[in-house]
């Protein structure tokens, strides 16, 4: 069958990327290849402790369409996610040592970890795909791949902006399906809920109020346009899993 042959070709084409993706992914389904937090290792006589460190995004200060007040508030919120991720990991490790994994406290902290960890990582993706100038490279790999999935770059952009404009708060995310290589725009309500299994985040847009209301009030559309004027497309292209 032709379909069967195509499926086998796709399987072979993406197998290396899948292995790379899975080997680099963290404990969540959300792919974590780029935008990684710096990690320091503090050794004691009894254990090796992993601590996530907040990254410095002050390079974004002065960015057109984003006031320093808004950005500094956003950085502070992000730093809170990093701190809470570390606190939760420490608390869970302590409960594990004490043999208290069957407790309600352990279960609730384990559930909360997804929220705090993804809150940290999604903000890193977001800040790192900002600070660019000049728009997307029309002859680049990403434009080509978006056109394959949406018919044209313009159609993709229209759909992404429509996704980001939906009522509610959350994230607008462009994902690449690691199995098919196709691209899909998703609306994510919560940090830890709704991410597509096997999806690699390529472009992340924060659509919670804290990302824009200081500067734009209820004019989310103006914020979306400012976001697009400042996308770091070079960083987004680095996240691509397909390079052929």
Order of alpha helices (4+ residues) and beta strands (2+ residues): alpha-beta-beta-alpha-alpha-alpha-alpha-beta-beta-beta-alpha-alpha-alpha
